[in-house]
Amino acid sequence: MVGSVDESARGTKRSDHTPLDNPARAALAGPHARFAEGVGTALRYHPDVCPMAALPDGPTAQDWADAARMVGPGNSLFIPVVADTPPADWQSKMHLPGVQMIDAGVPARPDDAAIRLTADDVPQMADLVSRTRPGPFRKRTIEMGTYLGFRRNGRLIAMGGERLTLPGYTEISAVCTDPDHRGEGLASRLVLALAQGIRDRGETPILHADATNVNAIRLYEQLGFEVRKEVLFQVVTTPS
């Protein structure tokens, strides 16, 4: 049965930890609840929006059973940031170390040349993502937040946007540039413009990066982000 989750029923006080430690759950149970599907305690985004899912902190056997019912036998669950260990009869398909970074003095500023992207731009956005692979992007991902881009001769050459939105924070994601236009500072300009929009709402910009992508991490540090913690991105498959 699809429905909402009552966190109080678990005896968990939200003040006991920061939402950044389980951001997908904080988003799905909060600002992004309109995108949420759930079975018992397990939550996930509608598949057309985002592949991410989330379980309660320190998931129990029942929480994993709810997740299995949510996605069905032999199907996968993408769990970001947390390092929960699934039951022994589940299989691991991806185990990717990453870092979570947070605004520590980003010189955020608007960019008049950056255009607000809309649903009409999704085909070009999907094409750019397929060629640059910045992370998951689905046909309704654009509904998660503001997406900005740069065009040249009518062609989208760079983009970035907002993905997870949780109480007090918004994640910058899908930042990518056409290979023919790298080195022009377009990604940095988009990050600064997105950070400005997030701050204007009274929120703090965050982002996540592959721990092995040292060039991206270095760029984000130069832009005023700092590593808050090491995280894990994992895809696990339910028993068939």
C-alpha positions as CSV (number, residue, x, y, z in Angstrom):
1,M,0.0,0.0,0.0
2,V,1.4,3.4,-1.0
3,G,1.2,6.0,1.7
4,S,3.0,8.3,4.1
5,V,5.2,7.3,6.9
6,D,4.7,8.3,10.5
7,E,8.2,9.0,11.9
8,S,6.9,9.4,15.4
9,A,5.7,5.8,15.4
10,R,9.3,4.7,15.4
11,G,10.2,6.8,18.5
12,T,12.7,8.8,16.4
13,K,13.2,12.5,17.2
14,R,14.2,14.4,14.1
15,S,16.2,16.8,16.3
16,D,18.5,13.9,17.2
17,H,20.4,14.2,13.9
18,T,20.8,16.5,11.0
19,P,18.8,15.8,7.8
20,L,22.0,15.8,5.9
21,D,22.9,12.4,7.2
22,N,19.9,10.9,5.4
23,P,19.0,13.6,2.8
24,A,16.8,11.5,0.5
25,R,14.5,10.5,3.4
26,A,14.4,14.1,4.7
27,A,13.4,15.3,1.2
28,L,10.8,12.6,0.6
29,A,9.3,13.0,4.1
30,G,9.4,16.8,3.7
31,P,9.6,19.3,0.8
32,H,9.5,16.6,-1.8
33,A,6.7,14.5,-0.3
34,R,4.6,15.2,-3.5
35,F,7.0,12.9,-5.4
36,A,7.1,10.1,-2.8
37,E,5.9,6.6,-3.1
38,G,6.0,4.3,0.0
39,V,5.4,0.9,1.4
40,G,5.5,0.7,5.2
41,T,8.6,2.6,6.3
42,A,10.3,2.6,2.8
43,L,10.1,5.6,0.6
44,R,11.2,6.3,-3.0
45,Y,10.8,9.0,-5.6
46,H,8.4,8.3,-8.5
47,P,10.6,6.5,-11.0
48,D,10.0,9.2,-13.6
49,V,11.4,11.8,-11.2
50,C,14.4,10.3,-9.6
51,P,15.8,6.8,-8.9
52,M,16.6,7.5,-5.3
53,A,15.0,5.7,-2.3
54,A,15.4,5.9,1.4
55,L,14.9,3.9,4.6
56,P,14.8,5.0,8.2
57,D,18.0,5.5,10.1
58,G,19.4,2.2,11.2
59,P,16.9,0.1,9.1
60,T,15.5,-3.0,10.7
61,A,14.6,-6.3,9.0
62,Q,11.1,-5.0,8.6
63,D,12.3,-1.8,6.9
64,W,14.2,-3.9,4.4
65,A,11.1,-6.1,3.9
66,D,9.0,-3.0,3.2
67,A,11.6,-1.9,0.7
68,A,11.5,-5.3,-1.1
69,R,7.7,-5.0,-1.3
70,M,8.0,-1.5,-2.7
71,V,10.2,-2.4,-5.6
72,G,9.3,-6.0,-6.1
73,P,11.4,-9.2,-6.4
74,G,14.6,-9.0,-8.3
75,N,14.5,-5.2,-8.7
76,S,16.9,-2.5,-7.5
77,L,17.0,0.2,-4.9
78,F,19.3,3.2,-5.2
79,I,20.2,4.4,-1.7
80,P,22.3,7.5,-1.5
81,V,24.6,8.9,1.2
82,V,23.9,6.4,4.0
83,A,26.0,3.2,4.3
84,D,23.2,0.7,5.5
85,T,24.0,-3.0,5.0
86,P,21.2,-4.9,3.3
87,P,20.1,-8.4,4.4
88,A,22.4,-11.3,3.2
89,D,20.0,-12.4,0.5
90,W,20.1,-9.0,-1.3
91,Q,22.8,-8.4,-3.9
92,S,25.0,-5.3,-4.3
93,K,25.1,-3.8,-7.8
94,M,26.9,-0.6,-7.0
95,H,29.0,0.5,-4.1
96,L,30.4,4.0,-4.8
97,P,32.2,6.0,-2.2
98,G,31.5,9.7,-2.4
99,V,31.7,13.0,-0.4
100,Q,29.0,15.4,0.8
101,M,30.0,19.0,0.5
102,I,28.4,22.1,2.0
103,D,28.6,25.9,1.4
104,A,31.4,27.3,3.5
105,G,31.6,30.7,1.8
106,V,30.6,30.3,-1.8
107,P,30.7,33.7,-3.6
108,A,27.2,33.1,-4.9
109,R,25.9,35.5,-7.6
110,P,23.2,35.6,-10.3
111,D,24.1,35.2,-13.9
112,D,22.1,37.1,-16.4
113,A,23.2,34.8,-19.3
114,A,21.9,31.7,-17.6
115,I,18.5,30.7,-18.8
116,R,15.8,29.0,-16.8
117,L,15.2,25.6,-18.3
118,T,11.7,24.2,-18.6
119,A,10.0,20.9,-19.6
120,D,10.3,21.8,-23.2
121,D,14.1,21.6,-22.8
122,V,14.1,18.1,-21.3
123,P,15.1,16.4,-24.6
124,Q,18.2,18.5,-25.0
125,M,18.9,18.2,-21.3
126,A,18.7,14.4,-21.5
127,D,21.0,14.4,-24.6
128,L,23.6,16.5,-22.7
129,V,23.4,14.2,-19.7
130,S,23.8,11.1,-21.9
131,R,27.0,12.5,-23.3
132,T,28.5,13.9,-20.0
133,R,27.1,11.5,-17.4
134,P,26.8,13.8,-14.4
135,G,24.4,11.4,-12.7
136,P,20.8,10.2,-12.9
137,F,18.3,12.4,-14.9
138,R,14.8,11.3,-15.7
139,K,12.0,12.9,-17.8
140,R,10.5,14.5,-14.7
141,T,13.7,15.3,-12.8
142,I,13.3,19.0,-13.8
143,E,10.3,19.2,-11.5
144,M,12.6,18.7,-8.5
145,G,13.8,22.3,-8.6
146,T,15.4,25.1,-10.6
147,Y,17.5,24.2,-13.6
148,L,19.7,26.7,-15.4
149,G,21.7,26.4,-18.6
150,F,23.7,28.1,-21.3
151,R,22.9,28.0,-25.0
152,R,25.0,28.7,-28.1
153,N,23.3,28.9,-31.5
154,G,20.2,27.4,-30.0
155,R,22.0,24.4,-28.6
156,L,22.2,23.6,-24.9
157,I,25.9,23.4,-24.0
158,A,25.9,23.5,-20.2
159,M,23.4,23.0,-17.4
160,G,22.9,22.4,-13.7
161,G,20.1,22.3,-11.3
162,E,18.5,21.5,-7.9
163,R,17.8,17.9,-6.9
164,L,17.2,16.9,-3.3
165,T,15.4,19.6,-1.3
166,L,15.3,19.0,2.4
167,P,14.6,21.2,5.4
168,G,17.1,24.0,5.3
169,Y,19.2,22.6,2.4
170,T,19.1,22.1,-1.3
171,E,21.4,20.0,-3.4
172,I,23.1,21.3,-6.5
173,S,23.3,18.5,-9.1
174,A,23.5,17.5,-12.8
175,V,26.2,20.1,-13.4
176,C,27.6,19.3,-16.8
177,T,29.2,20.9,-19.9
178,D,29.4,19.8,-23.5
179,P,32.9,18.5,-24.1
180,D,33.5,21.1,-26.9
181,H,32.9,23.9,-24.4
182,R,34.8,22.8,-21.3
183,G,37.4,25.1,-19.9
184,E,35.1,28.2,-20.4
185,G,34.0,28.4,-16.7
186,L,30.4,27.6,-17.5
187,A,30.0,25.0,-14.8
188,S,31.3,27.4,-12.1
189,R,29.0,30.1,-13.3
190,L,26.0,27.8,-13.0
191,V,27.0,26.6,-9.5
192,L,27.3,30.2,-8.3
193,A,24.0,31.2,-9.8
194,L,22.2,28.1,-8.4
195,A,23.8,28.8,-5.0
196,Q,22.4,32.4,-5.1
197,G,18.9,31.1,-5.8
198,I,19.1,28.6,-2.9
199,R,20.4,31.3,-0.5
200,D,17.7,33.7,-1.6
201,R,15.2,31.1,-0.1
202,G,17.1,31.1,3.2
203,E,18.6,27.6,2.5
204,T,22.1,26.3,2.4
205,P,23.6,24.8,-0.8
206,I,25.0,21.3,-0.7
207,L,26.3,18.9,-3.3
208,H,27.6,15.3,-3.6
209,A,30.5,14.0,-5.7
210,D,32.2,10.8,-6.5
211,A,35.1,10.5,-4.1
212,T,37.5,9.5,-7.0
213,N,36.5,12.6,-9.1
214,V,39.3,14.7,-7.5
215,N,39.1,17.4,-10.2
216,A,35.4,18.0,-9.5
217,I,36.0,18.1,-5.7
218,R,38.9,20.5,-6.2
219,L,36.7,22.8,-8.3
220,Y,33.9,22.8,-5.7
221,E,36.5,23.6,-3.0
222,Q,37.8,26.5,-5.0
223,L,34.2,27.7,-5.3
224,G,33.8,27.8,-1.5
225,F,32.4,24.3,-0.7
226,E,34.0,22.1,1.9
227,V,33.7,18.3,2.5
228,R,31.3,17.7,5.3
229,K,31.6,13.9,5.4
230,E,32.4,10.8,3.4
231,V,29.3,9.0,2.1
232,L,28.3,6.0,0.1
233,F,26.1,5.6,-2.9
234,Q,24.8,2.0,-3.3
235,V,22.4,0.1,-5.5
236,V,21.1,-3.1,-4.1
237,T,18.8,-5.7,-5.6
238,T,16.0,-7.5,-3.8
239,P,15.9,-11.3,-3.7
240,S,14.2,-12.8,-6.8
